[in-house]
Amino acid sequence: MAILPIVMHPDPILEKECEKVTAFDKKLKKLLNNMYDTMIEADGVGLAAPQVGVDLQVAIVDIGDDSGTIELINPEIIEVNGSQTDLEGCLSFPGLYGEVTRPDSIKVRTYNRKGKLIEFHAKDFMARAIQHEIDHLNGILFTSKIERYVTEEELERYESE
């Protein structure tokens, strides 16, 4: 697999609504595999295709728990519940962190790499990570949702909790 270069803000692809995937082929599988390797190498928990310069509705999330890697292809959130405010960062904005409020629980409809339509529920940190990546696919940056930026000192306190 390959480690892909991560696109940094203000690259215009980060604020573009991505094209839907129409071919569930070897090229898509290779993109997903390379995105996974890139995310792990960058120590991230999610990565969207526009973050590696690809204009497709493809994202992956792996928060390091038992749910494993979640691949999102042409995803949509079809139900939201609750509210949570927590710290977010982004591989395309190194060193920038802020508090963002998002739904606490979501239901997602997406395709898997074989083109099968699936639905699942996610909550807490997993829901947050998925929403962050789906926002990328719609050209929405987390910086537009930050309620309060967090300083380096505050970041250290978050990490120790």
N, C-alpha and C positions, 0 to 999 in steps of 0.2 A: 504494500500500500504506500501511498504518498502523503506527505505532510504538505498541505496547501497553504499559501500565504493568506493571512487574515487581512481583510480590507479594513482600513481605518477611516473613521469619520474625518473629513466631510465628503468622502466618496459618494457621488450621486446614487449609486446602486442601492445604498443603504436606506434611501428615502423613496424608493420606487415600489409600487405594487408588483409583485412577481407574477410571472406567467404560470398557468396551471401545467402540471405534468400530464402529458398525453401518452407517453411511451414508457411502459414498465419493462425496460430492457436491461442488457448488461451494462450499458452506459450509466443508467440510474443506480444500479447496484454498486458500481465502481465509485460513483460520486458519494453514496451513503457510506461506504467503507472508508474512503479517504477523509470524509468529514468527521467520522468517528475518530480516526487516528489523529487528525488535526486538533479536535476538541480535547482529547486526552493529553496530547503533547503540550497544549496551551493551558492545561489545568482548568478547563472550563466544565460546566455542567450542561451546556447546551450550545448548539451552533446552527445557524440558518444558512442556506445556500448563498444568499446575497453577501454574507460575511466572508465568503471565499470567492466572490466575484461571479456567481452563477445566478442568472435571472430565472429561478424556478421555485415553486412552492414546495420546498423540501427543507426539513429541519430534523435535528436529532436532539434528544435529551437523555442524559444519564446522570442522576444525582447521587449515584454510588450506593443505592439501597437494593433491596431484593427485587424491585421491579425491573431491573436491568435497563437495557437501552430501548428507548421508545423512538421509533421512526415515524415522522409525520410527513405525509405527502398529500397535498391539497387539503390541509386540515381546516376544520371550522369548529368553533365552540358553539354548541347548540343549547347549553344550559349553564347558568351560573347561580351560585348561592353564597351567601355570607360575604365577609370582608376581612382582609388581613393587610396590615402595613408592616413592611420589613425592608431590609437593606437589599439593594440590587446593584450589580455592576455589569459590565459588558466587555467582551473580548475586543470589540471595535472601539472602545473608549478606555484604554488602559489607565488605571489609577483613579478613575472617576467612580464615585459611589453615591447613592442617595436613597432616601426612603420613598417607597412607592406603595400605594394602596391598590390592591387587586382583589377580585373575588377569591374566596377561600376554597371553594369547591367548584369544579367544572365538569361538564360532560363534553367529550370531544368526538367528532366524527372525522375519520381520516382513512386514507388508503395505506396498506402496507406495501412493501417493496414488490410483492407479487401482483399488485393491482386489486387486492381484495378489500372491500369497504368494511371497516371495523368501527365500533364505538366503545368508549371506555370512560370511566370516571377517574378524576384525579383530585387530590386535595392537598392542602398545606404547601410545602415547598415544591412538590412535584407540579401542582397546579400553577404556582408562580412561574416556574421555569418554562412550562409549556406555553403559558400566555406570553411570556417575554419573547419566545422564539416565533410564535404565530404573529405577534406584532411585527417582527422583522419582515415576515413574508408580505405584510401589508404596507411596508414602508414607514412603520411607526417606530420611533426610537424611544427607549426608556427615558431619555433625558426630557422628553415632552411630558412625562408623567411624574417626574421627581417632585416631591412636595418639599423636601429639605435635603440639601447636599450634606454629606458627612465628611468631616475632617479626618486627617490621618490618625489623630489621637482618639477620636470617637470610633474609628474603624477598629483600632486595637481593642477597645472595650467590647465592641460587638463580637469580635473573634474570641474573646476570653469567656463570653457567656455560654 
